[in-house]
Amino acid sequence: MIIRTLPNDTGKRSKDYSGTNPPYFTEDAIKYLNKRQVKQLMTDLPSIDREEDGGKLTAHKMFWMWPSIPDIQKTITEMVFIENAVEDGLYLCNIQIISIESDASPSKIIIYPLNII
């Protein structure tokens, strides 16, 4: 699932979000995504968690169901930029990551529209 916020201008590509308390995902939002069985979450926000949360990372842990029953098949990609020309709909997504062993990795997202008749 790709979630992009408004306004969706190209300034997002270089915006410094530090100290701005940007929007984040609520617990209810994460519960909804988990109920819908979302496995790959992509957003243009700098984090799905609030900027100052004391290191709790509540939304991340809730999305991955950590530590009770961790789902290691799920991914979160933050700070993606999806052009306005890309219409809402169904897409095939290719997530390319570099081969390093880490809890976070730079990635490249490529989406292909699905033309379902």
C-alpha positions, 0 to 999 in steps of 0.5 A: 500500500502506498500512502501519499500526503497532500500537498504532493509537491516536488519539495518533498524530495528535499524537505528537512523534516527535523524539528517539524513534528511531521504527521505520523500513523496513529495506532488505529491506522496501523491496526487497520493496515494489519487487519487489511493484511498489508505486507508492504507499506510505503509512505512519503512521510519521514517516519510512520512514528512521531518524531519525538517518541522516546525511541518507542517506535510504536507504529513500527512495532505494531505493524510488524507485531513485534515482539509477540508474533513478528512478521518478517515478511513485511516491509516499510518504506518511508520518504517515497515520492509518487508523482501526481501523474500516477493515478490511484489504483492497483500496481505491481511493486518491485522493491529493490534493496541493497545487499547488506545485513541491517534493520534498515536499507536504502531502497528503490521502488518501481511500480507498474500499473495493473490493468485489470479488466 
